[in-house]
Amino acid sequence: MPFSRSAVAVTAYRKLRTILLPAFLCALASVSFAQDVLTYHNNNARTGLNGVETILTPGNVTATTFGKVMNIPVDGHVDAQPLYISAVTVGGVKRNLLIVATENDSIYAFDADTGAQIWRDSLLRSGETNADNRGCGTNTPRMGVNATPVIFRPKTGNPIIYAVSMSKDIDGGYHQRLNAIDATNGTQLNGGAVDIQASYPGSGDNTSGINVVFDPGQYRERASLLLVGRTVYLAWGSLCDIRPYTGWIMAYDTTTMTQTSVLNVTPNGNEGGIWGSGAGPAADANGNIFLLDGNGYFDPTLDSFGFPSDGDYGNAFLKLSTAGGLAVADYFEMFNQVGENSQDLDLGSGGTVLVSPKDSTGKVWQLAIGAGKDTNMYIVDRTNMGKFNSRTNNIYQQLTHVLPGGVWSMPAVYNGRVYYGPVTWPMLAFQFQNAKLLPTPVAQTSISFKYPGTTPSISANVNKNGIVWAVENTNPAVLHAYDANLLELYNSNQAANNRDQFGPGNKFITPTIANGKVYVGTPNSVAVFSLLPLK
């Protein structure tokens, strides 16, 4: 067909590149800081949106104009989302940095444009190795940096990377450590990494009789780190649901590296780990934290304010206040929590996203959305989450069985739509109308995503040129690009001669989009996609 869509796209793309590229590059330098991806899913609301992407559009992301441009090797599984720091001065040269963490306890900084390695820092101490998986086959063979780090970028001075590493010493002891790393050279800051220890009043799993005690060998930090002001928050999941374990959230001062607060959400019970398939806790502008807790004991005996009398919140949707220390400020627990917990249908397999839709009267609603293994989507009012009722779920909105297969991922949000990728099912787009989600998806992909489904990311130029990016966990893995209506623009299997294939899938990886490039972690590399050079 002489006037096919791809031919038109190629012609337009080449004309724009020839005419506008010099002006565009000048403009890019002045707005490059906006391209930073310093935390999991782009921001503390965890929307997954890069809303200042001006290079990639639905018109130029095609198999003829877009594809894999490099595959950067690293020394282990990349289970953390790659992060991006724009316009950083390194050795007197301004660069865009790609920050990559591996399960070999390494942190890398690469030139995000050329793939050149700037530095690598091993987080292991003398005689240590990265930790074995302790017989938990759902983990990689070795565990090091499992969770997505977070980066603090001050107005002046060098950006700082905060990461949690797990290791094993020569005596068989396990260590979890919080690291602060200069993003320009890989140097450990603030006196070096600190060993993570904690206790909390309670009689639950691994109690001393007075306190439950954090055993670093029983946990993995799968949930991404959260930075609010100058405090970094850590949340802990278990290894294969192997007891004894409970649900821990910890706060550290990023300047002194001292622990400032600890909360256990099942202190007189068991389980209740926080993992979210790699998603991080979310936070609002007031510093309140929102997360989905995993399966665990919930105490149905409530105090006069409607809170569990023993402080056990297994399988709950939680709001934590941070002023004066971590505390449960509100929560939602489903009425059938006993049955869901006994069947391992935990809410905590998914991540939560914060949204603020407007209804027909102009009122803005402060909402949080979450879903887990039971195929339901739960939308809670962040100002009144609903707590627990043994007969019904008193929440803002519930969409029942709209996510077949369950959720081991989290959604992305763009232009009033919520994009979910449930297991063995197409990615689905749900539309807000009058501040409520329509119960039937308004769009879906033509393919289904095998376990664990997919966590999409979105690039757009404000509210135009939206592209939904998703990785299919197959062998070879597949990067997909869709328009806002989930019509496919591109996938990495389309080009001839396997040009864009990049190796096997990586279970919970989330793509990162910045400055016209897409970065995808693999079991041994980071694949990089962008517009192809003109021929």
C-alpha positions as CSV (number, residue, x, y, z in Angstrom):
1,M,0.0,0.0,0.0
2,P,1.8,3.2,-1.1
3,F,0.2,5.4,1.6
4,S,0.3,3.0,4.5
5,R,0.4,4.3,8.1
6,S,4.0,3.2,8.5
7,A,5.1,5.0,5.3
8,V,3.4,8.2,6.4
9,A,5.0,8.0,9.8
10,V,8.5,7.5,8.4
11,T,8.2,10.5,6.1
12,A,6.8,12.7,8.8
13,Y,9.5,11.5,11.2
14,R,12.4,12.2,8.8
15,K,11.1,15.7,8.0
16,L,10.7,16.6,11.6
17,R,14.1,15.3,12.5
18,T,15.7,17.3,9.7
19,I,13.9,20.6,10.4
20,L,13.4,20.6,14.2
21,L,16.2,18.6,15.7
22,P,18.7,21.5,16.3
23,A,16.0,23.7,17.9
24,F,14.7,20.7,19.9
25,L,18.1,19.9,21.4
26,C,18.5,23.5,22.6
27,A,15.1,23.4,24.2
28,L,15.7,20.1,25.8
29,A,18.7,21.4,27.7
30,S,16.5,23.9,29.5
31,V,13.9,21.4,30.7
32,S,16.0,18.3,31.2
33,F,15.6,18.2,35.0
34,A,11.9,17.5,34.5
35,Q,12.9,14.2,32.9
36,D,14.3,12.8,36.2
37,V,12.9,9.4,37.3
38,L,14.2,9.3,40.9
39,T,11.7,6.8,42.4
40,Y,9.6,3.7,41.5
41,H,6.9,4.5,39.0
42,N,8.0,8.1,38.6
43,N,6.5,9.8,41.7
44,N,5.3,9.3,45.2
45,A,1.7,8.9,44.0
46,R,3.1,5.9,41.9
47,T,1.2,6.9,38.7
48,G,3.9,5.6,36.4
49,L,3.6,8.8,34.3
50,N,6.4,10.8,32.6
51,G,4.3,13.7,31.5
52,V,7.1,15.7,29.9
53,E,8.2,13.3,27.2
54,T,8.4,15.3,24.0
55,I,10.5,13.0,21.7
56,L,8.4,9.8,21.6
57,T,5.0,10.1,20.0
58,P,2.4,7.6,18.7
59,G,3.5,8.7,15.2
60,N,7.2,7.8,15.5
61,V,7.0,4.7,17.7
62,T,6.8,2.1,14.9
63,A,9.0,-0.8,14.0
64,T,10.5,1.2,11.1
65,T,11.5,4.2,13.2
66,F,11.9,2.9,16.8
67,G,13.8,-0.1,18.2
68,K,16.6,-1.4,20.4
69,V,19.7,0.6,20.2
70,M,21.8,-1.1,22.9
71,N,21.8,-3.8,25.6
72,I,24.0,-2.8,28.6
73,P,25.4,-5.9,30.4
74,V,25.5,-6.0,34.2
75,D,26.5,-8.6,36.8
76,G,23.2,-10.0,38.0
77,H,19.4,-9.9,37.9
78,V,17.9,-6.4,37.5
79,D,14.8,-6.7,39.6
80,A,14.7,-3.0,40.6
81,Q,13.3,-0.5,38.1
82,P,16.2,1.4,36.5
83,L,16.3,5.1,37.5
84,Y,17.3,8.2,35.6
85,I,19.0,11.4,36.6
86,S,19.3,14.1,34.0
87,A,22.0,16.7,33.4
88,V,24.4,15.6,36.2
89,T,27.9,17.0,36.2
90,V,30.4,14.1,36.4
91,G,34.1,15.0,36.2
92,G,33.3,18.3,34.7
93,V,31.0,16.9,32.0
94,K,27.3,17.1,32.1
95,R,25.7,13.7,31.6
96,N,22.3,11.9,31.9
97,L,22.8,9.0,34.3
98,L,21.1,5.6,34.3
99,I,21.2,4.0,37.7
100,V,20.9,0.2,37.8
101,A,20.8,-2.1,40.9
102,T,21.5,-5.8,40.7
103,E,20.9,-8.9,42.8
104,N,24.7,-9.2,42.9
105,D,24.7,-6.3,45.4
106,S,26.0,-3.9,42.8
107,I,24.9,-0.3,41.9
108,Y,25.9,1.0,38.5
109,A,25.8,4.4,36.9
110,F,25.9,4.4,33.1
111,D,25.8,7.3,30.6
112,A,22.1,7.0,29.7
113,D,22.8,8.1,26.1
114,T,25.9,6.1,25.2
115,G,25.7,3.1,27.6
116,A,29.2,3.8,28.9
117,Q,29.8,2.7,32.5
118,I,30.6,5.7,34.7
119,W,31.1,3.7,37.9
120,R,30.1,0.5,39.8
121,D,29.9,0.1,43.5
122,S,29.8,-3.2,45.3
123,L,27.7,-3.1,48.5
124,L,29.4,-6.2,49.9
125,R,31.8,-6.1,52.7
126,S,35.0,-8.1,52.9
127,G,34.3,-11.9,53.0
128,E,30.6,-11.4,52.1
129,T,28.5,-12.7,49.2
130,N,25.0,-11.7,48.1
131,A,22.5,-13.8,50.0
132,D,21.2,-17.2,48.9
133,N,17.5,-17.5,48.4
134,R,17.2,-19.8,51.5
135,G,15.2,-22.3,49.5
136,C,12.6,-19.9,48.2
137,G,12.3,-20.7,44.6
138,T,10.2,-17.6,43.8
139,N,13.3,-15.5,44.3
140,T,16.4,-15.3,42.1
141,P,19.1,-17.8,43.0
142,R,20.9,-15.0,44.9
143,M,19.5,-11.9,46.6
144,G,21.3,-8.5,46.8
145,V,19.5,-5.3,45.9
146,N,15.9,-6.5,45.3
147,A,13.9,-3.3,45.8
148,T,14.0,-0.2,43.6
149,P,16.3,2.5,45.3
150,V,15.3,6.1,45.6
151,I,17.3,9.2,44.7
152,F,17.4,12.5,46.6
153,R,18.4,15.4,44.3
154,P,19.2,18.6,46.2
155,K,19.0,22.0,44.6
156,T,22.8,22.2,44.9
157,G,25.2,19.4,45.3
158,N,25.3,15.8,44.1
159,P,22.3,13.5,43.9
160,I,22.3,10.7,46.6
161,I,21.1,7.1,45.9
162,Y,19.5,5.2,48.8
163,A,19.4,1.5,48.4
164,V,18.9,-1.6,50.7
165,S,21.3,-4.5,50.1
166,M,21.1,-8.0,51.5
167,S,24.3,-10.1,52.0
168,K,25.6,-13.2,53.8
169,D,28.9,-13.2,55.8
170,I,31.4,-16.0,56.1
171,D,29.8,-17.3,59.3
172,G,26.4,-17.7,57.6
173,G,24.9,-14.6,59.1
174,Y,22.5,-12.4,57.0
175,H,22.6,-8.7,56.8
176,Q,20.2,-6.0,55.5
177,R,21.9,-2.6,55.1
178,L,20.8,0.9,54.1
179,N,23.3,2.5,51.8
180,A,23.7,6.2,50.8
181,I,25.7,6.6,47.6
182,D,27.0,9.6,45.7
183,A,25.4,9.4,42.3
184,T,28.3,11.0,40.6
185,N,31.1,8.6,41.7
186,G,29.6,5.7,43.7
187,T,31.2,6.7,47.0
188,Q,29.4,5.6,50.2
189,L,28.2,8.7,52.2
190,N,27.1,9.5,55.7
191,G,29.6,7.2,57.4
192,G,28.8,4.2,55.2
193,A,26.1,1.6,55.1
194,V,24.1,0.9,58.3
195,D,22.9,-2.5,59.5
196,I,19.1,-2.6,59.8
197,Q,17.8,-3.8,63.1
198,A,14.5,-3.3,64.8
199,S,12.2,-4.4,67.6
200,Y,8.6,-3.5,68.4
201,P,6.3,-4.2,71.4
202,G,4.4,-7.4,70.7
203,S,3.9,-11.1,71.3
204,G,3.7,-12.2,67.7
205,D,6.1,-14.2,65.5
206,N,9.8,-14.1,66.6
207,T,8.9,-12.4,69.9
208,S,11.4,-12.1,72.8
209,G,8.5,-12.2,75.2
210,I,8.2,-8.4,75.2
211,N,9.1,-7.4,71.6
212,V,8.9,-8.9,68.2
213,V,12.4,-8.8,66.7
214,F,13.4,-8.1,63.1
215,D,15.5,-11.1,61.8
216,P,17.3,-9.9,58.6
217,G,17.5,-13.5,57.3
218,Q,13.7,-13.9,57.3
219,Y,12.9,-10.9,55.1
220,R,13.5,-9.4,51.8
221,E,12.9,-5.8,50.9
222,R,10.9,-6.2,47.7
223,A,8.8,-3.1,48.1
224,S,10.5,0.0,46.6
225,L,11.9,2.6,48.8
226,L,9.9,5.8,49.5
227,L,11.5,9.2,50.2
228,V,9.4,11.9,51.9
229,G,11.3,15.0,52.7
230,R,14.6,13.8,54.3
231,T,13.2,10.5,55.5
232,V,13.5,7.3,53.6
233,Y,10.9,4.6,54.4
234,L,11.5,0.8,54.1
235,A,8.9,-1.9,54.0
236,W,9.5,-5.6,54.3
237,G,8.2,-8.8,52.8
238,S,9.0,-12.4,53.7
239,L,10.8,-15.2,52.0
240,C,8.1,-17.5,50.5
241,D,5.7,-16.8,53.4
242,I,7.9,-18.8,55.6
243,R,7.3,-18.0,59.3
244,P,8.2,-16.6,61.6
245,Y,7.7,-13.1,60.2
246,T,5.5,-10.0,60.7
247,G,4.9,-6.7,58.9
248,W,7.6,-4.0,59.3
249,I,7.8,-0.4,58.1
250,M,10.9,1.6,59.1
251,A,12.0,5.2,58.8
252,Y,15.5,6.5,58.5
253,D,16.9,10.0,58.6
254,T,18.8,10.4,55.3
255,T,21.4,12.8,56.7
256,T,22.4,10.9,59.8
257,M,21.4,7.4,58.6
258,T,19.7,6.8,62.0
259,Q,16.5,4.9,62.5
260,T,13.8,7.4,63.5
261,S,10.7,5.3,63.7
262,V,9.5,1.7,63.5
263,L,6.0,0.3,63.0
264,N,4.9,-3.3,63.0
265,V,1.4,-3.9,61.6
266,T,1.0,-7.5,63.0
267,P,2.9,-7.2,66.3
268,N,0.7,-9.6,68.2
269,G,0.0,-11.9,65.2
270,N,1.9,-13.2,62.3
271,E,2.7,-12.6,58.6
272,G,1.4,-9.4,57.1
273,G,4.5,-8.7,55.0
274,I,4.7,-5.8,52.5
275,W,6.0,-6.6,49.0
276,G,3.5,-5.5,46.3
277,S,5.3,-7.3,43.5
278,G,8.0,-4.6,43.7
279,A,5.7,-1.6,44.0
280,G,6.6,1.0,46.6
281,P,4.3,2.5,49.3
282,A,2.7,5.7,48.0
283,A,2.6,9.1,49.8
284,D,0.5,12.2,49.6
285,A,1.5,15.8,49.9
286,N,1.0,15.8,53.6
287,G,3.4,12.9,54.1
288,N,0.7,10.2,54.7
289,I,1.8,6.8,53.4
290,F,-0.6,4.3,51.7
291,L,0.2,0.7,51.2
292,L,-1.4,-2.8,50.7
293,D,-0.5,-5.3,53.4
294,G,0.0,-9.0,52.6
295,N,-1.9,-12.0,54.0
296,G,-1.6,-12.1,57.8
297,Y,-3.5,-12.0,61.0
298,F,-6.2,-9.4,61.4
299,D,-7.7,-8.8,64.8
300,P,-11.5,-8.4,64.4
301,T,-11.9,-7.1,68.0
302,L,-12.1,-3.3,67.5
303,D,-11.6,-0.5,70.0
304,S,-14.0,2.4,70.3
305,F,-12.4,4.2,67.3
306,G,-12.8,1.1,65.1
307,F,-9.2,0.0,65.1
308,P,-8.0,-3.5,65.9
309,S,-7.4,-3.6,69.6
310,D,-4.1,-5.5,69.3
311,G,-2.8,-3.5,66.3
312,D,-2.9,-6.5,63.8
313,Y,-3.7,-5.4,60.3
314,G,-3.0,-8.4,58.1
315,N,-4.3,-8.1,54.5
316,A,-5.4,-4.5,55.0
317,F,-5.3,-1.3,52.9
318,L,-3.4,1.1,55.2
319,K,-2.9,4.8,55.7
320,L,0.1,5.7,57.9
321,S,0.7,9.1,59.5
322,T,4.4,10.1,59.8
323,A,4.2,13.3,61.9
324,G,5.8,12.3,65.2
325,G,6.6,8.8,64.1
326,L,4.9,6.0,62.1
327,A,1.3,5.1,63.1
328,V,-1.8,3.7,61.5
329,A,-4.1,6.6,60.9
330,D,-6.8,4.8,59.0
331,Y,-7.4,1.5,57.2
332,F,-9.8,-0.7,55.2
333,E,-10.2,-4.4,55.7
334,M,-12.5,-6.5,53.6
335,F,-15.4,-8.2,55.4
336,N,-14.4,-11.7,54.3
337,Q,-10.8,-11.3,55.4
338,V,-10.7,-14.7,57.2
339,G,-11.5,-16.6,54.0
340,E,-9.1,-14.5,51.8
341,N,-6.3,-14.9,54.3
342,S,-6.8,-18.7,54.6
343,Q,-6.6,-19.0,50.7
344,D,-3.6,-16.7,50.4
345,L,-5.7,-14.2,48.4
346,D,-3.8,-11.3,49.8
347,L,-4.3,-7.7,48.8
348,G,-0.6,-7.2,49.2
349,S,0.4,-8.8,45.9
350,G,-0.4,-5.4,44.2
351,G,0.6,-1.8,44.6
352,T,-1.5,1.2,45.3
353,V,-1.8,4.4,43.3
354,L,-3.1,7.8,44.4
355,V,-5.6,9.7,42.3
356,S,-7.7,12.9,42.7
357,P,-10.6,12.9,40.2
358,K,-13.2,15.7,40.2
359,D,-16.9,15.0,40.3
360,S,-19.7,16.9,38.4
361,T,-20.0,19.4,41.3
362,G,-16.3,20.3,41.0
363,K,-15.4,18.5,44.2
364,V,-12.0,16.8,44.1
365,W,-11.9,13.4,45.7
366,Q,-8.7,12.1,47.4
367,L,-8.7,8.4,46.4
368,A,-6.3,5.4,46.5
369,I,-6.7,2.4,44.3
370,G,-5.5,-1.1,45.0
371,A,-6.0,-4.7,44.0
372,G,-4.5,-8.1,44.8
373,K,-5.2,-11.7,44.2
374,D,-9.0,-11.8,44.7
375,T,-9.7,-10.2,41.2
376,N,-11.5,-7.2,42.8
377,M,-10.5,-3.5,42.5
378,Y,-10.8,-1.5,45.7
379,I,-11.1,2.3,45.6
380,V,-10.9,4.0,49.0
381,D,-11.4,7.6,50.1
382,R,-8.1,8.6,51.6
383,T,-9.9,10.8,54.1
384,N,-12.2,8.0,55.3
385,M,-11.1,4.6,54.3
386,G,-13.9,2.5,55.7
387,K,-12.2,0.4,58.4
388,F,-13.7,-3.1,59.1
389,N,-17.3,-4.3,59.1
390,S,-17.9,-8.0,59.3
391,R,-20.9,-7.9,57.0
392,T,-20.0,-5.5,54.2
393,N,-17.2,-3.4,52.7
394,N,-17.9,0.2,53.5
395,I,-15.6,1.8,51.0
396,Y,-15.9,4.5,48.3
397,Q,-16.1,2.0,45.4
398,Q,-15.5,-1.6,44.7
399,L,-15.4,-3.2,41.3
400,T,-15.9,-7.0,41.8
401,H,-14.1,-9.5,39.6
402,V,-13.0,-7.0,37.0
403,L,-9.4,-8.2,37.1
404,P,-9.6,-11.9,36.2
405,G,-6.5,-13.8,37.1
406,G,-5.7,-11.5,40.0
407,V,-3.0,-8.8,40.3
408,W,0.7,-9.2,40.9
409,S,1.5,-5.7,39.6
410,M,0.2,-2.1,39.9
411,P,-1.6,0.2,37.6
412,A,-0.6,3.4,35.8
413,V,-2.8,6.5,35.5
414,Y,-3.2,8.9,32.6
415,N,-5.9,11.4,31.5
416,G,-8.6,9.9,33.8
417,R,-7.8,6.3,32.9
418,V,-6.4,3.6,35.1
419,Y,-4.5,0.9,33.3
420,Y,-4.2,-2.6,34.9
421,G,-2.4,-5.6,33.7
422,P,-3.8,-8.7,35.5
423,V,-2.4,-12.2,35.2
424,T,-3.1,-14.2,32.0
425,W,-5.4,-11.4,30.8
426,P,-5.3,-8.4,28.5
427,M,-4.2,-5.1,29.9
428,L,-7.4,-3.2,30.7
429,A,-8.2,0.6,30.7
430,F,-10.9,1.8,33.2
431,Q,-12.3,5.3,32.8
432,F,-13.2,7.8,35.6
433,Q,-16.6,9.4,35.1
434,N,-18.0,11.7,37.8
435,A,-15.1,10.6,40.1
436,K,-16.1,7.0,39.9
437,L,-14.6,4.3,37.7
438,L,-16.9,2.8,35.1
439,P,-17.2,-1.0,35.9
440,T,-16.5,-2.1,32.3
441,P,-13.1,-1.4,30.7
442,V,-13.2,1.1,27.9
443,A,-10.2,-0.5,26.1
444,Q,-8.1,-3.6,26.3
445,T,-5.0,-5.0,24.5
446,S,-5.3,-7.7,21.9
447,I,-2.9,-10.0,23.8
448,S,-2.9,-11.4,27.3
449,F,0.1,-11.1,29.7
450,K,1.3,-14.2,31.4
451,Y,2.3,-14.3,35.0
452,P,2.8,-11.9,36.7
453,G,0.8,-9.8,34.3
454,T,2.3,-6.4,33.7
455,T,3.0,-3.1,35.4
456,P,2.6,-0.4,32.7
457,S,4.4,2.9,32.5
458,I,3.2,5.9,30.5
459,S,4.9,8.7,28.5
460,A,3.1,11.8,27.3
461,N,3.6,15.5,26.6
462,V,1.3,16.8,29.3
463,N,-2.1,15.4,28.1
464,K,-1.0,14.6,24.5
465,N,0.9,11.8,22.7
466,G,0.2,9.3,25.5
467,I,2.0,6.0,25.1
468,V,1.4,3.0,27.4
469,W,4.5,0.8,27.7
470,A,4.4,-2.7,29.1
471,V,6.8,-5.7,29.2
472,E,5.6,-9.2,28.5
473,N,7.4,-11.8,30.8
474,T,8.2,-14.4,28.1
475,N,11.3,-15.8,26.5
476,P,12.2,-13.7,24.7
477,A,10.6,-10.9,26.6
478,V,8.6,-8.4,24.6
479,L,8.3,-4.6,25.0
480,H,5.0,-3.3,23.9
481,A,3.9,0.2,23.1
482,Y,0.2,1.2,22.9
483,D,-1.7,4.3,22.3
484,A,-4.1,5.6,25.0
485,N,-6.8,3.3,23.6
486,L,-4.5,0.3,23.9
487,L,-4.1,-0.1,20.2
488,E,-0.6,-1.5,19.6
489,L,2.0,0.9,18.0
490,Y,5.0,-1.3,18.4
491,N,6.4,-4.5,19.9
492,S,10.0,-5.7,20.1
493,N,9.2,-8.9,18.1
494,Q,8.1,-7.0,15.0
495,A,11.4,-6.2,13.3
496,A,13.1,-8.6,11.0
497,N,16.1,-10.7,12.0
498,N,15.2,-10.4,15.8
499,R,16.6,-6.9,15.6
500,D,14.9,-5.7,18.8
501,Q,14.8,-8.9,20.9
502,F,16.6,-8.5,24.2
503,G,16.6,-11.8,26.1
504,P,14.4,-13.5,28.6
505,G,11.8,-11.8,30.7
506,N,12.2,-10.5,34.3
507,K,9.3,-11.1,36.5
508,F,8.3,-7.8,38.0
509,I,10.3,-5.3,35.9
510,T,8.8,-1.9,35.2
511,P,9.9,0.0,32.1
512,T,11.5,3.5,32.6
513,I,10.9,6.2,29.9
514,A,13.0,9.4,29.8
515,N,14.4,11.8,27.2
516,G,13.2,9.7,24.2
517,K,14.5,6.4,25.5
518,V,12.9,3.3,27.2
519,Y,15.0,1.2,29.6
520,V,14.0,-2.4,30.5
521,G,15.7,-4.6,33.1
522,T,16.6,-8.2,32.3
523,P,18.2,-11.1,34.1
524,N,21.7,-9.8,33.1
525,S,21.3,-6.4,31.4
526,V,19.3,-3.3,30.7
527,A,17.9,-3.0,27.2
528,V,17.6,0.5,25.7
529,F,15.1,1.5,23.0
530,S,14.8,4.8,21.2
531,L,14.2,6.3,17.8
532,L,16.6,4.7,15.3
533,P,19.3,6.6,13.5
534,L,18.3,7.8,10.0
535,K,19.6,5.7,7.1
